[in-house]
Amino acid sequence: MSEQTITALYEKDHDRLDELFKTFQTSKRSDFTKAKEAFKEFKVGLQRHIVWEEELLFPMWEEKTGMIEDGPTPVMRFEHEQIRQLLDAIHRKVESQDLNSDQEEQSLLNLLGSHNRKEERALYPAIDNVTNADERTTIFNTMKTIPEGRYNACCSGH
């Protein structure tokens, strides 16, 4: 069995999140309960993914490369903030059962598409190149210990 890479694990999570969002989009007008559950899982999962990156991957990259202000991570953090804003806008509409979120959804998909390509084609492989298997294992184990309260800010009353 080959060793686990940042690229493989994080791409797999991107794919899982993409499927959840597609389920939300395709079912929101026909089965709102199903759509709402898919969106909740998507939102919490994406927030967790961002926490993993900002608290584990990005600091590891910055420490290894010295690229803090002039590297890719400031751009990724800026895009994460934009992603959070769009997630919140969609969430507010889901909470109020407003199905008119197509514009926000398209904006989020456009942003995530560009963002994920940069991560999958450049940043994740670069992190894999500057870390060894033990360091990646430490990251994977630490990912499991991040308290749910750090990312599970969603959907409490519905």
DSSP file (Angstrom, degrees, kcal/mol; ACC not computed):
  #  RESIDUE AA STRUCTURE BP1 BP2  ACC     N-H-->O    O-->H-N    N-H-->O    O-->H-N    TCO  KAPPA ALPHA  PHI   PSI    X-CA   Y-CA   Z-CA
    1    1 A M              0   0    0      0, 0.0     2,-0.1     0, 0.0     3,-0.1   0.000 360.0 360.0 360.0 133.2    0.0    0.0    0.0
    2    2 A S        -     0   0    0      1,-0.1     3,-0.1     3,-0.0     2,-0.1  -0.404 360.0 -93.9 -77.7 155.9    1.4    3.4   -0.9
    3    3 A E        -     0   0    0      1,-0.1     2,-0.2    -2,-0.1    -1,-0.1  -0.368  44.4-103.1 -70.3 149.0    1.7    6.1    1.7
    4    4 A Q        -     0   0    0    129,-0.1     2,-0.3    -3,-0.1    -1,-0.1  -0.461  37.4-155.8 -72.2 139.2   -1.1    8.6    2.1
    5    5 A T     >  -     0   0    0     -2,-0.2     4,-2.1     1,-0.1     5,-0.2  -0.813  26.2-124.4-113.8 157.8   -0.6   12.0    0.6
    6    6 A I  H  > S+     0   0    0     -2,-0.3     4,-2.8   118,-0.2     5,-0.4   0.933 113.4  55.2 -58.5 -46.9   -2.1   15.3    1.4
    7    7 A T  H  > S+     0   0    0    117,-0.3     4,-2.3     1,-0.2     5,-0.2   0.928 109.5  44.2 -55.4 -50.6   -3.1   15.6   -2.2
    8    8 A A  H  > S+     0   0    0      1,-0.2     4,-2.0     2,-0.2    -1,-0.2   0.928 116.8  44.4 -64.1 -46.3   -5.0   12.3   -2.3
    9    9 A L  H  X S+     0   0    0     -4,-2.1     4,-1.7     1,-0.2    -2,-0.2   0.921 117.2  43.5 -67.3 -43.6   -6.8   12.8    1.1
   10   10 A Y  H  X S+     0   0    0     -4,-2.8     4,-2.3    -5,-0.2    -1,-0.2   0.856 112.3  52.7 -74.3 -33.7   -7.8   16.4    0.5
   11   11 A E  H  X S+     0   0    0     -4,-2.3     4,-2.6    -5,-0.4    -1,-0.2   0.909 108.0  52.7 -63.4 -40.9   -8.9   15.7   -3.1
   12   12 A K  H  X S+     0   0    0     -4,-2.0     4,-2.2    -5,-0.2    -2,-0.2   0.901 109.3  48.5 -61.5 -40.4  -11.1   12.9   -1.9
   13   13 A D  H  X S+     0   0    0     -4,-1.7     4,-2.5     2,-0.2    -1,-0.2   0.899 108.9  53.4 -67.2 -39.9  -12.7   15.3    0.6
   14   14 A H  H  X S+     0   0    0     -4,-2.3     4,-2.6     1,-0.2    -2,-0.2   0.936 110.1  48.4 -56.1 -46.5  -13.2   17.9   -2.2
   15   15 A D  H  X S+     0   0    0     -4,-2.6     4,-2.1     2,-0.2    -2,-0.2   0.902 110.5  50.4 -63.0 -41.8  -15.0   15.2   -4.2
   16   16 A R  H  X S+     0   0    0     -4,-2.2     4,-1.9     1,-0.2    -1,-0.2   0.921 112.6  46.9 -61.7 -44.5  -17.2   14.2   -1.2
   17   17 A L  H  X S+     0   0    0     -4,-2.5     4,-2.3     1,-0.2    -2,-0.2   0.897 108.7  55.0 -65.8 -40.6  -18.2   17.8   -0.6
   18   18 A D  H  X S+     0   0    0     -4,-2.6     4,-2.3     1,-0.2    -1,-0.2   0.909 107.7  50.0 -58.4 -42.6  -18.9   18.4   -4.3
   19   19 A E  H  X S+     0   0    0     -4,-2.1     4,-2.3     1,-0.2    -1,-0.2   0.897 108.9  51.5 -65.0 -40.6  -21.3   15.4   -4.3
   20   20 A L  H  X S+     0   0    0     -4,-1.9     4,-2.2     2,-0.2    -1,-0.2   0.912 110.5  48.5 -61.6 -42.1  -23.1   16.7   -1.2
   21   21 A F  H  X S+     0   0    0     -4,-2.3     4,-2.7     2,-0.2    -2,-0.2   0.896 109.7  52.1 -67.3 -38.8  -23.6   20.1   -2.8
   22   22 A K  H  X S+     0   0    0     -4,-2.3     4,-2.9     2,-0.2     5,-0.2   0.911 108.4  51.8 -61.5 -41.1  -24.9   18.5   -6.0
   23   23 A T  H  X S+     0   0    0     -4,-2.3     4,-1.6     2,-0.2    -2,-0.2   0.925 110.1  49.3 -60.7 -44.4  -27.4   16.6   -3.9
   24   24 A F  H  X S+     0   0    0     -4,-2.2     4,-1.4     1,-0.2     3,-0.3   0.954 113.9  45.4 -57.0 -51.0  -28.5   19.8   -2.3
   25   25 A Q  H  < S+     0   0    0     -4,-2.7     4,-0.3     1,-0.2     3,-0.2   0.898 114.8  45.8 -63.5 -42.2  -28.9   21.6   -5.7
   26   26 A T  H  < S+     0   0    0     -4,-2.9    -1,-0.2     1,-0.2    -2,-0.2   0.717 121.6  36.1 -77.6 -18.9  -30.8   18.7   -7.4
   27   27 A S  H >X S+     0   0    0     -4,-1.6     4,-3.4    -3,-0.3     3,-0.5   0.498  86.2  94.4-111.5  -3.5  -33.2   18.0   -4.6
   28   28 A K  T 3< S+     0   0    0     -4,-1.4     4,-0.1     1,-0.2    -2,-0.1   0.816  95.0  38.2 -64.2 -29.2  -33.9   21.5   -3.1
   29   29 A R  T 34 S+     0   0    0     -4,-0.3    -1,-0.2     2,-0.1     3,-0.1   0.628 127.6  33.6 -94.1 -14.0  -37.1   22.0   -5.2
   30   30 A S  T <4 S+     0   0    0     -3,-0.5     2,-0.2     1,-0.2    -2,-0.2   0.734 134.1  16.1-110.5 -31.0  -38.3   18.4   -5.1
   31   31 A D     X  +     0   0    0     -4,-3.4     4,-2.5     1,-0.1     3,-0.2  -0.661  63.0 177.1-145.7  82.3  -37.3   17.1   -1.6
   32   32 A F  H  > S+     0   0    0      1,-0.2     4,-3.1     2,-0.2     5,-0.2   0.842  80.5  56.7 -62.1 -35.5  -36.4   20.1    0.6
   33   33 A T  H  > S+     0   0    0      2,-0.2     4,-2.1     1,-0.2    -1,-0.2   0.935 110.6  44.3 -61.2 -45.8  -35.7   17.9    3.7
   34   34 A K  H  > S+     0   0    0     -3,-0.2     4,-2.5     2,-0.2    -2,-0.2   0.920 114.6  50.0 -62.8 -44.1  -33.2   15.9    1.8
   35   35 A A  H  X S+     0   0    0     -4,-2.5     4,-2.8    -8,-0.4    -2,-0.2   0.917 109.1  51.1 -61.6 -43.7  -31.7   19.0    0.3
   36   36 A K  H  X S+     0   0    0     -4,-3.1     4,-2.6     1,-0.2    -1,-0.2   0.907 111.1  47.9 -62.2 -42.8  -31.4   20.7    3.8
   37   37 A E  H  X S+     0   0    0     -4,-2.1     4,-2.4     2,-0.2    -1,-0.2   0.910 112.2  49.4 -64.5 -41.8  -29.6   17.6    5.2
   38   38 A A  H  X S+     0   0    0     -4,-2.5     4,-2.5     1,-0.2    -2,-0.2   0.912 112.2  48.6 -63.3 -41.4  -27.2   17.5    2.3
   39   39 A F  H  X S+     0   0    0     -4,-2.8     4,-3.3     2,-0.2     5,-0.2   0.923 110.0  51.4 -65.4 -42.7  -26.5   21.2    2.7
   40   40 A K  H  X S+     0   0    0     -4,-2.6     4,-2.6     1,-0.2     5,-0.3   0.939 112.6  45.3 -58.5 -47.6  -25.9   20.9    6.4
   41   41 A E  H  X S+     0   0    0     -4,-2.4     4,-2.3     1,-0.2    -1,-0.2   0.896 115.1  49.1 -64.0 -39.5  -23.4   18.0    5.8
   42   42 A F  H  X S+     0   0    0     -4,-2.5     4,-2.9    -5,-0.2     5,-0.3   0.946 112.4  46.9 -62.3 -49.8  -21.8   20.0    3.1
   43   43 A K  H  X S+     0   0    0     -4,-3.3     4,-2.4     2,-0.2    -2,-0.2   0.931 115.8  43.6 -62.2 -48.3  -21.5   23.2    5.1
   44   44 A V  H  X S+     0   0    0     -4,-2.6     4,-2.3    -5,-0.2    -1,-0.2   0.916 115.7  49.7 -63.7 -42.3  -20.1   21.5    8.2
   45   45 A G  H  X S+     0   0    0     -4,-2.3     4,-2.4    -5,-0.3    -2,-0.2   0.894 112.0  46.8 -64.5 -40.3  -17.8   19.4    6.0
   46   46 A L  H  X S+     0   0    0     -4,-2.9     4,-2.4     2,-0.2    -1,-0.2   0.894 111.6  51.0 -69.8 -39.0  -16.5   22.4    4.1
   47   47 A Q  H  X S+     0   0    0     -4,-2.4     4,-2.1    -5,-0.3    -2,-0.2   0.904 111.4  48.5 -62.8 -40.0  -16.0   24.4    7.3
   48   48 A R  H  X S+     0   0    0     -4,-2.3     4,-2.7     2,-0.2    -2,-0.2   0.925 109.7  52.4 -64.0 -44.2  -14.0   21.4    8.8
   49   49 A H  H  X S+     0   0    0     -4,-2.4     4,-2.1     1,-0.2    -2,-0.2   0.905 109.7  48.8 -58.2 -43.9  -11.9   21.2    5.6
   50   50 A I  H  X S+     0   0    0     -4,-2.4     4,-3.2     2,-0.2     5,-0.3   0.903 110.2  51.0 -64.7 -41.9  -11.1   24.9    5.9
   51   51 A V  H  X S+     0   0    0     -4,-2.1     4,-2.8     1,-0.2     5,-0.4   0.930 108.4  52.8 -61.1 -44.7  -10.1   24.5    9.5
   52   52 A W  H  X>S+     0   0    0     -4,-2.7     5,-1.7     1,-0.2     4,-1.6   0.924 114.7  42.1 -55.2 -44.9   -7.8   21.6    8.6
   53   53 A E  I  <>S+     0   0    0     -4,-2.1     5,-3.4     3,-0.2    -2,-0.2   0.954 118.6  42.1 -69.0 -49.6   -6.1   23.8    6.0
   54   54 A E  I  <5S+     0   0    0     -4,-3.2    -2,-0.2     1,-0.2    -1,-0.2   0.815 124.2  35.2 -72.0 -30.0   -5.8   27.0    8.0
   55   55 A E  I  <5S+     0   0    0     -4,-2.8    -1,-0.2    -5,-0.3    -2,-0.2   0.682 135.3  13.6 -98.5 -18.7   -4.8   25.3   11.3
   56   56 A L  I  X5S+     0   0    0     -4,-1.6     4,-1.6    -5,-0.4    -3,-0.2   0.737 125.8  37.9-120.8 -58.2   -2.6   22.4   10.0
   57   57 A L  I  ><S+     0   0    0     -5,-1.7     4,-2.8     2,-0.2     5,-0.2   0.955 115.6  47.7 -68.8 -51.1   -1.6   22.6    6.3
   58   58 A F  H  ><S+     0   0    0     -5,-3.4     4,-3.0     1,-0.2     5,-0.2   0.926 112.9  47.7 -62.1 -46.0   -1.0   26.2    5.9
   59   59 A P  H  > S+     0   0    0      0, 0.0     4,-2.5     0, 0.0    -1,-0.2   0.897 112.5  50.9 -60.8 -36.7    1.2   26.6    9.0
   60   60 A M  H  X S+     0   0    0     -4,-1.6     4,-2.5     2,-0.2    -2,-0.2   0.942 112.5  46.2 -63.4 -46.2    3.2   23.5    8.0
   61   61 A W  H  X S+     0   0    0     -4,-2.8     4,-2.5     1,-0.2     6,-0.4   0.936 113.8  48.1 -59.9 -48.0    3.7   25.0    4.5
   62   62 A E  H  X S+     0   0    0     -4,-3.0     4,-2.2     1,-0.2    -1,-0.2   0.886 112.9  48.1 -63.7 -39.2    4.7   28.4    5.9
   63   63 A E  H  < S+     0   0    0     -4,-2.5    -1,-0.2    -5,-0.2    -2,-0.2   0.915 115.6  44.4 -66.6 -42.2    7.1   26.9    8.4
   64   64 A K  H  < S+     0   0    0     -4,-2.5    -2,-0.2    -5,-0.2    -1,-0.2   0.853 127.7  26.1 -71.4 -35.4    8.8   24.6    5.8
   65   65 A T  H  < S-     0   0    0     -4,-2.5    -3,-0.2    -5,-0.2    -2,-0.2   0.658  90.4-130.5-105.5 -18.8    9.1   27.2    3.1
   66   66 A G     <  +     0   0    0     -4,-2.2     2,-1.1    -5,-0.4     3,-0.3   0.480  64.4 135.4  76.4   0.8    9.2   30.5    4.9
   67   67 A M        +     0   0    0     -6,-0.4     6,-0.2     1,-0.2    -1,-0.2  -0.714  14.5 133.6 -86.2 100.3    6.5   31.7    2.5
   68   68 A I  S    S+     0   0    0     -2,-1.1    -1,-0.2    -3,-0.1     3,-0.2   0.778  76.7  15.7-111.5 -64.5    4.1   33.5    4.7
   69   69 A E  S    S+     0   0    0     -3,-0.3    -2,-0.1     1,-0.2    -3,-0.0   0.732 133.9  41.1 -86.3 -22.6    3.1   36.9    3.2
   70   70 A D  S    S+     0   0    0      4,-0.0    -1,-0.2     3,-0.0    -3,-0.1   0.307 101.5  82.3-110.0   8.8    4.3   36.2   -0.3
   71   71 A G  S    S-     0   0    0     -3,-0.2     4,-0.5    -5,-0.1    -3,-0.1  -0.213  94.6 -86.8-100.9-166.8    3.2   32.6   -0.8
   72   72 A P  S  > S+     0   0    0      0, 0.0     4,-2.1     0, 0.0     3,-0.3   0.716 107.3  77.9 -76.3 -21.4   -0.1   31.0   -1.8
   73   73 A T  H  > S+     0   0    0     -6,-0.2     4,-2.7     1,-0.2     5,-0.2   0.850  87.4  55.3 -67.1 -35.2   -1.6   30.8    1.7
   74   74 A P  H  > S+     0   0    0      0, 0.0     4,-2.2     0, 0.0    -1,-0.2   0.912 110.7  47.8 -61.2 -37.6   -2.7   34.4    2.0
   75   75 A V  H  > S+     0   0    0     -4,-0.5     4,-2.5    -3,-0.3    -2,-0.2   0.920 111.8  49.7 -65.6 -43.0   -4.6   34.0   -1.2
   76   76 A M  H  X S+     0   0    0     -4,-2.1     4,-2.4     1,-0.2    -1,-0.2   0.909 110.8  49.4 -63.2 -41.9   -6.2   30.8    0.0
   77   77 A R  H  X S+     0   0    0     -4,-2.7     4,-1.8     2,-0.2    -1,-0.2   0.900 110.2  51.0 -64.0 -40.2   -7.2   32.4    3.3
   78   78 A F  H  X S+     0   0    0     -4,-2.2     4,-1.7    -5,-0.2    -2,-0.2   0.924 111.6  47.4 -61.9 -44.8   -8.8   35.3    1.5
   79   79 A E  H  X S+     0   0    0     -4,-2.5     4,-2.7     1,-0.2    -2,-0.2   0.870 106.6  57.9 -65.8 -35.8  -10.7   32.9   -0.7
   80   80 A H  H  X S+     0   0    0     -4,-2.4     4,-2.7     1,-0.2    -1,-0.2   0.902 104.8  51.6 -59.0 -39.9  -11.8   30.9    2.4
   81   81 A E  H  X S+     0   0    0     -4,-1.8     4,-2.0     2,-0.2    -1,-0.2   0.914 110.1  48.1 -64.6 -41.2  -13.3   34.1    3.7
   82   82 A Q  H  X S+     0   0    0     -4,-1.7     4,-2.1     2,-0.2    -2,-0.2   0.903 111.2  51.4 -63.0 -40.9  -15.2   34.6    0.5
   83   83 A I  H  X S+     0   0    0     -4,-2.7     4,-2.8     1,-0.2    -2,-0.2   0.922 108.3  51.5 -61.2 -45.4  -16.4   31.0    0.6
   84   84 A R  H  X S+     0   0    0     -4,-2.7     4,-2.6     1,-0.2    -1,-0.2   0.905 108.7  51.4 -59.1 -42.0  -17.6   31.4    4.2
   85   85 A Q  H  X S+     0   0    0     -4,-2.0     4,-2.0     2,-0.2    -1,-0.2   0.913 112.4  45.0 -63.6 -42.7  -19.6   34.5    3.2
   86   86 A L  H  X S+     0   0    0     -4,-2.1     4,-2.4     2,-0.2     5,-0.2   0.902 111.8  52.7 -67.9 -40.5  -21.3   32.6    0.3
   87   87 A L  H  X S+     0   0    0     -4,-2.8     4,-2.8     1,-0.2    -2,-0.2   0.926 110.5  48.3 -58.3 -44.8  -21.9   29.6    2.6
   88   88 A D  H  X S+     0   0    0     -4,-2.6     4,-2.5     2,-0.2    -1,-0.2   0.890 109.5  52.4 -64.8 -39.0  -23.6   31.9    5.1
   89   89 A A  H  X S+     0   0    0     -4,-2.0     4,-1.4     2,-0.2    -1,-0.2   0.922 113.8  43.0 -63.2 -43.7  -25.7   33.6    2.5
   90   90 A I  H  X S+     0   0    0     -4,-2.4     4,-2.6     1,-0.2    -2,-0.2   0.909 111.9  55.2 -67.2 -41.3  -27.0   30.2    1.2
   91   91 A H  H  X S+     0   0    0     -4,-2.8     4,-3.0    -5,-0.2    -2,-0.2   0.907 104.0  53.4 -59.0 -43.5  -27.4   29.0    4.8
   92   92 A R  H  X S+     0   0    0     -4,-2.5     4,-1.7     1,-0.2    -1,-0.2   0.897 111.0  47.2 -59.6 -39.4  -29.7   31.9    5.6
   93   93 A K  H  <>S+     0   0    0     -4,-1.4     5,-3.1     2,-0.2    -2,-0.2   0.898 111.2  50.0 -70.1 -39.6  -31.9   31.1    2.6
   94   94 A V  H ><5S+     0   0    0     -4,-2.6     3,-1.5     3,-0.2    -2,-0.2   0.927 108.8  53.9 -62.6 -43.5  -32.0   27.4    3.5
   95   95 A E  H 3<5S+     0   0    0     -4,-3.0    -1,-0.2     1,-0.3    -2,-0.2   0.885 113.8  40.8 -56.9 -40.3  -33.0   28.3    7.1
   96   96 A S  T 3<5S-     0   0    0     -4,-1.7    -1,-0.3    -5,-0.2    -2,-0.2   0.316 113.7-117.9 -92.9   9.7  -35.9   30.4    5.8
   97   97 A Q  T < 5 +     0   0    0     -3,-1.5     2,-0.7     1,-0.2    -3,-0.2   0.809  59.1 157.1  57.0  33.4  -36.8   27.8    3.2
   98   98 A D      < -     0   0    0     -5,-3.1    -1,-0.2    -6,-0.2    -2,-0.1  -0.813  27.3-167.8 -88.2 113.3  -36.1   30.3    0.4
   99   99 A L        +     0   0    0     -2,-0.7     2,-1.8     1,-0.2     3,-0.3   0.506  63.4  97.6 -80.4  -4.1  -35.3   28.3   -2.7
  100  100 A N        +     0   0    0      1,-0.2    -1,-0.2    -7,-0.1     4,-0.1  -0.399  44.2 110.6 -87.2  61.7  -34.0   31.4   -4.5
  101  101 A S     >  +     0   0    0     -2,-1.8     4,-2.7     1,-0.1    -1,-0.2   0.173  34.2 113.1-116.8  15.7  -30.3   30.8   -3.9
  102  102 A D  H  > S+     0   0    0     -3,-0.3     4,-2.5     1,-0.2     5,-0.2   0.878  77.0  50.9 -58.7 -40.4  -29.2   29.9   -7.4
  103  103 A Q  H  > S+     0   0    0      2,-0.2     4,-2.2     1,-0.2    -1,-0.2   0.932 113.1  44.4 -65.4 -45.3  -27.1   33.0   -7.8
  104  104 A E  H  > S+     0   0    0      2,-0.2     4,-2.6     1,-0.2    -2,-0.2   0.894 112.7  53.1 -65.0 -39.5  -25.2   32.4   -4.6
  105  105 A E  H  X S+     0   0    0     -4,-2.7     4,-2.8     2,-0.2    -2,-0.2   0.922 109.7  47.6 -62.0 -43.7  -24.8   28.7   -5.4
  106  106 A Q  H  X S+     0   0    0     -4,-2.5     4,-2.6     2,-0.2    -1,-0.2   0.906 111.4  50.6 -65.7 -40.6  -23.3   29.6   -8.8
  107  107 A S  H  X S+     0   0    0     -4,-2.2     4,-2.4     2,-0.2    -1,-0.2   0.919 112.2  47.7 -61.1 -42.9  -20.9   32.1   -7.2
  108  108 A L  H  X S+     0   0    0     -4,-2.6     4,-3.2     2,-0.2     5,-0.3   0.928 111.7  49.5 -64.7 -45.0  -19.8   29.5   -4.7
  109  109 A L  H  X S+     0   0    0     -4,-2.8     4,-2.5     2,-0.2    -2,-0.2   0.911 111.6  49.1 -61.1 -42.4  -19.3   26.8   -7.4
  110  110 A N  H  X S+     0   0    0     -4,-2.6     4,-1.9     2,-0.2     5,-0.2   0.938 115.0  43.9 -61.9 -46.5  -17.3   29.2   -9.5
  111  111 A L  H  X S+     0   0    0     -4,-2.4     4,-2.9    -5,-0.2     5,-0.2   0.935 114.9  48.0 -65.1 -47.2  -15.1   30.2   -6.5
  112  112 A L  H  X S+     0   0    0     -4,-3.2     4,-3.3     1,-0.2     5,-0.3   0.886 108.9  55.1 -62.7 -38.3  -14.7   26.6   -5.2
  113  113 A G  H  X S+     0   0    0     -4,-2.5     4,-1.9    -5,-0.3    -1,-0.2   0.953 114.4  38.7 -59.5 -50.1  -13.8   25.3   -8.7
  114  114 A S  H  X S+     0   0    0     -4,-1.9     4,-1.9     2,-0.2    -2,-0.2   0.920 118.5  49.2 -64.8 -45.4  -11.0   27.8   -9.1
  115  115 A H  H  X S+     0   0    0     -4,-2.9     4,-2.1     1,-0.2    -2,-0.2   0.934 111.7  47.4 -61.5 -49.1   -9.9   27.5   -5.5
  116  116 A N  H  X S+     0   0    0     -4,-3.3     4,-3.3     1,-0.2     5,-0.3   0.874 108.7  54.8 -65.4 -37.3   -9.8   23.7   -5.5
  117  117 A R  H  X S+     0   0    0     -4,-1.9     4,-2.7    -5,-0.3     5,-0.4   0.923 108.3  49.3 -61.6 -42.7   -7.9   23.5   -8.8
  118  118 A K  H  X>S+     0   0    0     -4,-1.9     5,-2.0     1,-0.2     4,-1.6   0.915 115.8  43.8 -62.0 -42.1   -5.2   25.8   -7.3
  119  119 A E  I  <>S+     0   0    0     -4,-2.1     5,-3.3     3,-0.2    -2,-0.2   0.949 118.4  42.3 -67.2 -47.8   -5.0   23.5   -4.2
  120  120 A E  I  <5S+     0   0    0     -4,-3.3    -2,-0.2     1,-0.2    -3,-0.2   0.845 122.5  37.2 -72.3 -34.0   -5.1   20.2   -6.1
  121  121 A R  I  <5S+     0   0    0     -4,-2.7    -1,-0.2    -5,-0.3    -3,-0.2   0.745 136.8   4.4 -89.8 -24.6   -2.7   21.2   -8.9
  122  122 A A  I  X5S+     0   0    0     -4,-1.6     4,-2.0    -5,-0.4    -3,-0.2   0.722 123.6  43.6-125.8 -60.8   -0.2   23.3   -6.9
  123  123 A L  I  ><S+     0   0    0     -5,-2.0     4,-2.6     2,-0.2     5,-0.2   0.942 113.4  45.8 -67.9 -50.9   -0.5   23.7   -3.2
  124  124 A Y  H  ><S+     0   0    0     -5,-3.3     4,-2.7     1,-0.2  -117,-0.3   0.943 115.2  46.7 -60.5 -48.0   -1.2   20.1   -2.1
  125  125 A P  H  > S+     0   0    0      0, 0.0     4,-2.0     0, 0.0    -1,-0.2   0.893 112.3  52.1 -60.3 -35.7    1.5   18.6   -4.3
  126  126 A A  H  X S+     0   0    0     -4,-2.0     4,-1.3     2,-0.2    -2,-0.2   0.908 109.6  48.4 -65.5 -40.3    3.9   21.2   -3.0
  127  127 A I  H  X S+     0   0    0     -4,-2.6     4,-0.9     1,-0.2     3,-0.3   0.912 109.8  52.5 -65.5 -41.2    3.0   20.4    0.6
  128  128 A D  H >< S+     0   0    0     -4,-2.7     3,-0.5     1,-0.2    -1,-0.2   0.888 108.3  52.9 -58.9 -37.4    3.5   16.7   -0.2
  129  129 A N  H 3< S+     0   0    0     -4,-2.0    -1,-0.2     1,-0.2    -2,-0.2   0.789 112.1  42.8 -70.5 -27.6    7.0   17.6   -1.6
  130  130 A V  H 3< S+     0   0    0     -4,-1.3     2,-0.3    -3,-0.3    -1,-0.2   0.460 109.5  66.0 -99.9  -0.1    8.1   19.5    1.5
  131  131 A T  S << S-     0   0    0     -4,-0.9     2,-0.2    -3,-0.5   -70,-0.0  -0.854  70.8-138.4-117.5 155.8    6.8   17.0    4.1
  132  132 A N     >  -     0   0    0     -2,-0.3     4,-2.3     1,-0.1     5,-0.2  -0.558  36.8 -94.9-102.9 175.4    7.8   13.4    4.8
  133  133 A A  H  > S+     0   0    0      1,-0.2     4,-2.5     2,-0.2     5,-0.2   0.870 123.8  52.4 -59.4 -39.6    5.5   10.5    5.6
  134  134 A D  H  > S+     0   0    0      2,-0.2     4,-2.2     1,-0.2    -1,-0.2   0.909 109.6  48.8 -65.1 -41.0    5.8   11.0    9.4
  135  135 A E  H  > S+     0   0    0      2,-0.2     4,-2.1     1,-0.2    -2,-0.2   0.899 112.2  48.7 -65.4 -39.8    4.8   14.7    9.1
  136  136 A R  H  X S+     0   0    0     -4,-2.3     4,-2.8     2,-0.2    -2,-0.2   0.902 109.5  52.5 -66.3 -39.7    1.8   13.8    6.9
  137  137 A T  H  X S+     0   0    0     -4,-2.5     4,-2.6     1,-0.2    -2,-0.2   0.902 107.8  52.1 -61.6 -40.4    0.8   11.1    9.4
  138  138 A T  H  X S+     0   0    0     -4,-2.2     4,-2.6     2,-0.2    -1,-0.2   0.920 110.3  48.4 -60.6 -44.2    0.9   13.7   12.2
  139  139 A I  H  X S+     0   0    0     -4,-2.1     4,-2.4     2,-0.2    -2,-0.2   0.947 111.8  49.0 -60.7 -48.2   -1.3   16.0   10.2
  140  140 A F  H  X S+     0   0    0     -4,-2.8     4,-0.9     1,-0.2    -2,-0.2   0.895 113.9  46.1 -61.4 -40.3   -3.8   13.2    9.4
  141  141 A N  H  < S+     0   0    0     -4,-2.6     4,-0.5     1,-0.2     3,-0.5   0.898 112.0  50.6 -69.0 -39.6   -3.9   12.2   13.1
  142  142 A T  H >X S+     0   0    0     -4,-2.6     3,-1.3     1,-0.2     4,-0.6   0.853 100.8  63.9 -66.6 -34.2   -4.3   15.8   14.3
  143  143 A M  H >< S+     0   0    0     -4,-2.4     3,-0.8     1,-0.3    -1,-0.2   0.874 100.3  53.4 -54.1 -37.8   -7.1   16.4   11.8
  144  144 A K  T 3< S+     0   0    0     -4,-0.9    -1,-0.3    -3,-0.5    -2,-0.2   0.666 105.7  53.9 -73.7 -16.6   -9.1   13.8   13.8
  145  145 A T  T <4 S+     0   0    0     -3,-1.3    -1,-0.2    -4,-0.5    -2,-0.2   0.495  73.6 115.9-100.2  -3.6   -8.6   15.6   17.1
  146  146 A I  S << S-     0   0    0     -3,-0.8     5,-0.1    -4,-0.6   -94,-0.0  -0.522  76.5-110.2 -68.0 125.1   -9.9   19.0   16.2
  147  147 A P    >   -     0   0    0      0, 0.0     3,-2.2     0, 0.0     4,-0.3  -0.263  16.8-126.9 -60.0 139.3  -12.9   19.6   18.3
  148  148 A E  G >> S+     0   0    0      1,-0.3     4,-2.8     2,-0.2     3,-1.7   0.808 106.1  69.6 -56.7 -31.7  -16.2   19.6   16.4
  149  149 A G  G 34 S+     0   0    0      1,-0.3    -1,-0.3     2,-0.2    -3,-0.0   0.687  86.0  69.0 -62.5 -17.3  -17.1   23.0   17.8
  150  150 A R  G <4 S+     0   0    0     -3,-2.2    -1,-0.3     1,-0.1    -2,-0.2   0.735 123.0   7.7 -72.1 -22.2  -14.3   24.6   15.7
  151  151 A Y  T <4 S+     0   0    0     -3,-1.7     2,-1.6    -4,-0.3    -2,-0.2   0.519 102.7  92.3-136.2 -12.5  -16.2   23.9   12.5
  152  152 A N     <  +     0   0    0     -4,-2.8     2,-0.8    -5,-0.2  -108,-0.1  -0.430  42.2 136.2 -92.9  64.4  -19.7   22.7   13.3
  153  153 A A        +     0   0    0     -2,-1.6     2,-0.4  -110,-0.1    -1,-0.1  -0.699  42.0 109.6-106.5  77.8  -21.5   26.0   13.3
  154  154 A C        -     0   0    0     -2,-0.8  -114,-0.0     1,-0.0    -3,-0.0  -0.994  69.4 -14.1-153.3 143.0  -24.6   25.1   11.4
  155  155 A C    >   +     0   0    0     -2,-0.4     3,-1.3     1,-0.2     2,-0.7   0.620  57.7 163.9  57.0  29.9  -28.1   24.5   11.4
  156  156 A S  T 3  S+     0   0    0      1,-0.2    -1,-0.2     2,-0.2    -2,-0.0  -0.135  73.1  31.0 -67.0  32.2  -28.9   24.2   15.1
  157  157 A G  T 3         0   0    0     -2,-0.7    -1,-0.2   -62,-0.0    -2,-0.1  -0.024 360.0 360.0-167.3  12.8  -32.6   24.6   15.2
  158  158 A H    <         0   0    0     -3,-1.3    -2,-0.2  -122,-0.0    -3,-0.1   0.388 360.0 360.0-153.2 360.0  -33.7   23.1   11.9
